[in-house]
């Protein structure tokens, strides 16, 4: 046990030292190598989606089987999955089996977990992360989970540093000016507050057409597919706050 603790402690510290010198693909490759050593063959690293937010827009690194990711997003499983739901309520890493639900009272959650087994995603370990502007999870999947406390601690450290490094590299590089104008940020803040384009036009005393123009421009600059995605990215990158 002592040797295992030293080994995993050393690997985790080596990982932390290495990721600061790597680009995003390099971090992903090293992360995948480390979780494979713990018996995991699939994973996802993503923000916790709010209602109406597409999971794809919040995904930092995707190691899920392609067919499962396509099914998961198409069927909006993120709104039903008990694992991220539990991850939003705790700061402690947990095994998937700890995200409990009653299959009779919550058949949708049971359907998600049952379908996951079709892709050899039978068990797993989830590392939740919480920031001022939102939360995220790193969900690791395997067919048969066995992790001792030392491995769990090492995985948590590896996961947190991998996520933070990739997240920081994903932020838009700023020059001397913000990528969004003050008005674009203001409009996005009102959208985040649930206001319609017409309501925002009344609040800001500008035309509805002008509001929509600012939303289009903000979405273009953030490479977002719609206003919801633009708000999610602006929040995640610290460009606006609720």
C-alpha positions as CSV (number, residue, x, y, z in Angstrom):
1,X,0.0,0.0,0.0
2,X,2.8,2.4,0.9
3,X,4.6,1.7,-2.4
4,X,1.3,2.2,-4.3
5,X,0.8,5.5,-2.6
6,X,4.3,6.7,-3.4
7,X,3.9,5.6,-7.0
8,X,0.5,7.3,-7.6
9,X,1.6,10.4,-5.6
10,X,4.7,10.7,-7.9
11,X,2.7,10.2,-11.1
12,X,0.1,12.9,-10.0
13,X,2.8,15.4,-9.2
14,X,4.7,14.6,-12.5
15,X,1.4,15.2,-14.3
16,X,0.8,18.5,-12.7
17,X,4.3,19.6,-13.6
18,X,4.0,18.4,-17.2
19,X,0.6,19.9,-18.1
20,X,1.8,23.5,-17.6
21,X,4.1,23.0,-20.6
22,X,1.7,21.3,-22.9
23,X,-0.9,22.5,-25.4
24,X,-4.5,21.2,-25.2
25,X,-4.0,18.1,-27.4
26,X,-0.9,17.2,-25.4
27,X,-2.8,17.5,-22.1
28,X,-5.6,15.3,-23.5
29,X,-3.1,12.6,-24.6
30,X,-1.4,12.6,-21.2
31,X,-4.7,12.6,-19.3
32,X,-6.0,9.7,-21.4
33,X,-2.8,7.7,-20.7
34,X,-3.1,8.3,-16.9
35,X,-6.8,7.3,-16.7
36,X,-6.1,4.2,-18.9
37,X,-3.6,3.1,-16.3
38,X,-6.5,3.1,-13.8
39,X,-8.7,1.0,-16.0
40,X,-10.9,3.6,-17.7
41,X,-11.5,3.4,-21.4
42,X,-13.9,6.4,-21.9
43,X,-14.5,9.8,-20.4
44,X,-16.0,13.2,-20.9
45,X,-14.9,16.6,-19.5
46,X,-17.7,19.1,-19.8
47,X,-19.5,22.0,-18.1
48,X,-22.8,21.3,-16.4
49,X,-25.4,22.2,-18.9
50,X,-28.2,24.6,-18.0
51,X,-31.6,24.2,-19.5
52,X,-31.5,25.0,-23.2
53,X,-27.7,24.7,-23.4
54,X,-26.1,22.2,-25.8
55,X,-23.7,19.8,-24.2
56,X,-21.4,20.0,-27.2
57,X,-20.9,23.7,-26.6
58,X,-19.7,23.0,-23.0
59,X,-17.4,20.0,-23.8
60,X,-13.7,20.6,-23.3
61,X,-12.5,17.0,-24.0
62,X,-14.6,14.1,-25.3
63,X,-13.4,10.5,-24.9
64,X,-16.8,8.9,-25.2
65,X,-17.6,6.5,-28.0
66,X,-18.9,8.5,-31.0
67,X,-22.2,6.7,-31.2
68,X,-22.9,7.2,-27.4
69,X,-22.1,10.9,-27.6
70,X,-24.4,11.3,-30.6
71,X,-27.2,9.5,-28.9
72,X,-26.6,11.3,-25.6
73,X,-26.8,14.7,-27.2
74,X,-29.7,13.8,-29.6
75,X,-31.9,12.5,-26.8
76,X,-30.8,15.3,-24.3
77,X,-29.6,12.7,-21.8
78,X,-27.7,15.4,-20.0
79,X,-31.0,16.6,-18.5
80,X,-31.8,13.1,-17.3
81,X,-28.5,11.6,-16.3
82,X,-28.2,11.1,-12.6
83,X,-24.4,11.4,-12.6
84,X,-24.0,15.1,-13.6
85,X,-27.2,15.8,-11.6
86,X,-25.5,14.5,-8.5
87,X,-22.2,16.2,-9.5
88,X,-24.0,19.6,-9.4
89,X,-24.9,19.0,-5.7
90,X,-21.5,17.9,-4.3
91,X,-17.9,19.0,-4.3
92,X,-16.6,15.5,-3.5
93,X,-15.6,12.9,-6.2
94,X,-17.9,9.9,-6.3
95,X,-18.5,6.6,-8.0
96,X,-21.4,6.5,-10.4
97,X,-23.2,4.1,-8.0
98,X,-23.4,6.8,-5.5
99,X,-25.6,8.9,-7.8
100,X,-28.7,7.0,-6.6
101,X,-32.1,7.1,-8.1
102,X,-35.3,5.0,-7.9
103,X,-35.9,3.3,-11.3
104,X,-39.6,3.3,-10.7
105,X,-39.9,7.0,-9.7
106,X,-37.2,8.1,-12.2
107,X,-37.4,5.8,-15.2
108,X,-35.7,8.4,-17.4
109,X,-32.5,8.2,-15.3
110,X,-32.7,4.4,-15.4
111,X,-33.0,4.6,-19.2
112,X,-29.8,6.6,-19.5
113,X,-27.8,4.3,-17.3
114,X,-29.2,1.2,-19.0
115,X,-28.4,2.6,-22.5
116,X,-24.9,3.4,-21.3
117,X,-24.2,-0.2,-20.6
118,X,-24.7,-0.9,-24.4
119,X,-21.5,1.0,-24.9
120,X,-19.5,-0.7,-22.2
121,X,-20.1,2.2,-19.8
122,X,-21.2,0.2,-16.9
123,X,-19.5,2.0,-14.0
124,X,-17.4,5.0,-13.4
125,X,-15.9,7.7,-11.3
126,X,-16.9,11.4,-11.4
127,X,-14.9,14.4,-10.4
128,X,-17.1,17.6,-9.9
129,X,-15.6,21.1,-10.2
130,X,-17.3,24.3,-9.2
131,X,-16.4,27.8,-10.2
132,X,-17.9,31.2,-9.6
133,X,-19.4,31.2,-13.1
134,X,-20.6,27.6,-13.1
135,X,-19.7,24.0,-12.7
136,X,-18.2,21.1,-14.6
137,X,-17.7,17.3,-14.3
138,X,-15.0,14.9,-15.4
139,X,-16.8,11.6,-15.8
140,X,-14.6,8.5,-16.3
141,X,-16.1,5.2,-17.5
142,X,-15.2,1.5,-17.2
143,X,-16.9,-1.8,-17.2
144,X,-15.8,-2.9,-13.7
145,X,-14.7,-0.2,-11.3
146,X,-12.1,-0.8,-8.6
147,X,-10.2,2.2,-7.2
148,X,-8.4,2.3,-3.9
149,X,-8.3,5.6,-1.9
150,X,-4.8,6.4,-3.2
151,X,-5.8,6.1,-6.8
152,X,-8.9,8.2,-6.2
153,X,-6.9,11.0,-4.7
154,X,-4.4,10.9,-7.6
155,X,-7.2,10.9,-10.2
156,X,-8.8,13.9,-8.6
157,X,-5.5,15.9,-8.7
158,X,-4.9,14.8,-12.3
159,X,-8.4,15.5,-13.4
160,X,-8.6,19.0,-11.8
161,X,-5.2,20.1,-13.3
162,X,-6.1,18.7,-16.7
163,X,-9.5,20.4,-16.8
164,X,-8.1,23.7,-15.6
165,X,-5.2,23.7,-18.1
166,X,-7.5,22.9,-21.1
167,X,-10.1,25.4,-19.8
168,X,-7.5,28.1,-19.6
169,X,-6.2,27.3,-23.1
170,X,-9.8,27.4,-24.5
171,X,-10.4,30.9,-23.4
172,X,-10.2,33.6,-26.1
173,X,-6.8,35.2,-26.3
174,X,-7.3,38.9,-25.6
175,X,-5.3,41.7,-26.9
176,X,-5.7,45.2,-25.6
177,X,-9.4,45.1,-25.9
178,X,-12.2,42.7,-24.9
179,X,-13.5,40.5,-27.7
180,X,-17.0,41.8,-26.9
181,X,-18.2,45.4,-26.8
182,X,-19.7,46.8,-23.7
183,X,-23.1,46.8,-25.3
184,X,-22.7,43.1,-26.4
185,X,-21.8,42.1,-22.9
186,X,-24.8,44.1,-21.6
187,X,-27.2,42.4,-24.0
188,X,-25.8,38.9,-23.1
189,X,-26.2,39.6,-19.4
190,X,-29.9,40.4,-19.9
191,X,-30.3,37.2,-22.1
192,X,-28.7,35.3,-19.2
193,X,-31.3,36.8,-17.0
194,X,-34.1,35.3,-19.1
195,X,-35.1,38.4,-21.0
196,X,-36.4,38.3,-24.6
197,X,-35.0,40.5,-27.4
198,X,-38.1,42.8,-27.1
199,X,-37.8,43.1,-23.3
200,X,-34.1,43.9,-23.7
201,X,-34.9,46.6,-26.2
202,X,-37.3,48.2,-23.8
203,X,-34.8,48.1,-20.9
204,X,-31.9,49.5,-23.0
205,X,-34.1,51.9,-25.0
206,X,-32.9,50.6,-28.3
207,X,-34.7,48.8,-31.1
208,X,-35.3,45.1,-31.0
209,X,-33.5,44.9,-34.3
210,X,-30.4,46.4,-32.7
211,X,-30.6,43.9,-29.8
212,X,-30.6,41.1,-32.3
213,X,-27.7,42.6,-34.2
214,X,-25.6,42.7,-31.0
215,X,-26.6,39.1,-30.3
216,X,-25.5,38.0,-33.7
217,X,-22.2,39.8,-33.4
218,X,-21.5,38.4,-29.9
219,X,-22.3,34.9,-31.2
220,X,-20.0,35.3,-34.1
221,X,-17.1,36.5,-31.9
222,X,-17.6,33.7,-29.5
223,X,-18.1,31.1,-32.3
224,X,-21.4,30.2,-30.7
225,X,-24.3,28.6,-32.7
226,X,-27.1,30.6,-30.9
227,X,-27.7,33.1,-28.1
228,X,-27.9,30.4,-25.4
229,X,-24.5,29.0,-26.5
230,X,-23.1,32.6,-26.6
231,X,-24.3,33.2,-23.0
232,X,-22.8,29.9,-21.8
233,X,-19.4,30.7,-23.4
234,X,-19.4,34.3,-22.1
235,X,-20.1,33.0,-18.6
236,X,-17.5,30.2,-18.8
237,X,-14.8,32.6,-20.0
238,X,-15.6,35.2,-17.4
239,X,-16.7,37.8,-20.0
240,X,-20.0,38.4,-18.2
241,X,-21.3,37.6,-14.7
242,X,-24.9,37.0,-13.5
